[in-house]
Amino acid sequence: MVNLTIDGRPVQAPEGTTILETARQADIHIPHLCYLMGINEIAACRVCCVEVEGERAMVTACNNPVQEGMAVHTNSPRARSTRRINVELILSQHDCKCATCVRSGNCQLQEIANDLGILDLPYETQLPQGLRKAWTTTFPLFHDYNKCIKCMRCVQVCDKIQSLSIWDVAGTGSRTTIDVSNNRVIKDSDCALCGQCITHCPTGGLRERDDTQRAFAALADPDRITVVQVAPAVRTAWGEALGLTREQATMGRMAAALRRLGFRYIFDTNFSADLTIMEEGSEFLRRLRKGDMAQYPMFTSCCPGWVRFLKGQYPQLTGRLSTAKSPQQMFGSVAKSWLARKLGVEPEQIFCVSIMPCVAKKAESELPTMATDHGPDVDLVLTTREFVRMLRADKIIPALLPEEPLDDPMGVSTGAGVIFGTTGGVMEAALRSASFLLTGKNPDPESFSQLGEGPGLREATYDLAGTPVRCAVVSGLGNTRKLLERILAGKAHYDFVEVMACPGGCVGGGGQPIDKEDRELGGVRSDRLHQLDRQAPLRFSHENPQVQALYREFLGKPLSEISEHLLHTDHTAWAMPNQRKTG
């Protein structure tokens, strides 16, 4: 252990620990902007500078280890003055129009500047005009060059965690900024739209395309029947930005808030998650019986970020994706067929809105393969953050609302549908029902729970009615790339693989609320979903009475002609702009 003092307090820390982490463990806060532990420790912003006795120059706390006898001063006059100057210099190259910034009130730069009492800028503002190419406003991800502080977080997250390297440094000197690598246009890049660059950006430099005004316009249109679905991971996070505990942020309270916004019918994507299990599980069993997994496994297709990654990086494996649409798209397809029939309205009258923890869902809903003659399956996708902004715009305070029920017939779901929002949940839910379909008996719902916890890659083999099924679960595209390389090299062999693009699954999605303290909240959100699963009266997708009614009244059975038409898709029918050549 190393002994030192920070602001006069004696502290100890293991050798090699940085000054910043040592101070944090001692409950001493050192402001910083660029630092992400283990990901971005390059002192790009220099806001974390501290004074160390005996050192002539100021020392960056995020990348300098503690030393025996070191005396650190985090708020000495010199440290305070240096920090203020560094922040003023950052602000001189930053668009400070906070009132029109999506991150206002949840911006680390804004908070630090306010804390330092910076009310005037002593330096001339340098926002070069016309030197940077225009950013497309139609792509689901938006980059504002003039709000970028060149902290490098997006570059490091995209490269180290997601293994995509979409972002890179461009320009020199005062013109340095972050741009799409290789001078590409974002819509023509390999971007999977996982949104991890957004959730790790400390300012408003990156955000999702804002579709809230389109949603308000639909709600105001008397000729449209607005139907909204809420993804499982949203219920674990929407309350974070509204001061609600996870126990207070219930679906009943969210349903009440959505009705106050003006939505006509409020449903749950968990319903179509159960439906997805019936279709995808049946497809897996059909492939298994045919011996279709002799070389490569069947991959889940619920995550559009993963599908974009596979098609762009490993297009030769596209045929290994389940043909089942994602729960979002299945919901929209059923809403504009079965639900429209039950309501006695034309499918074109229904305007289907999704509230998702994901940015890639915006792109998925716009694919040509996700539409019929009646229009797109899903008309509009909002992230969790956009939903919260809509509540704030209408001054709706969920904490004051009583809980209200979801609507029928697509508001009933099971615990299996709930855990779709976390890594391992799709696999666990599928195996529960696959076991039933093979044996005619429900297994212990906890039989497959080991896939729901652990590192980014987990694997297990299960005996389903005498047939060994080799399974793998992976989250994060960096982990996914490693797994695919092993599979292609013949070093790993599975029958069924679940992939989620975001670390931890949808709970850590790119559309979720951003924690300005840089806490990774996927774990606690995941715990909440598993808790809801354990509390659910029904825990098997095949026991959902509304899904059973859908098959009885409309679809017939899984993989029937009509379900193949409505609930499945051809992933080979579209290509990523920069898709690699097969073979």
Summary of the structure (lengths in Angstrom):
residues: 583
radius of gyration: 25.0
end to end distance: 54.1
largest distance: 80.0
contacts: 2031
relative contact order: 0.12
helix: 43%
strand: 15%
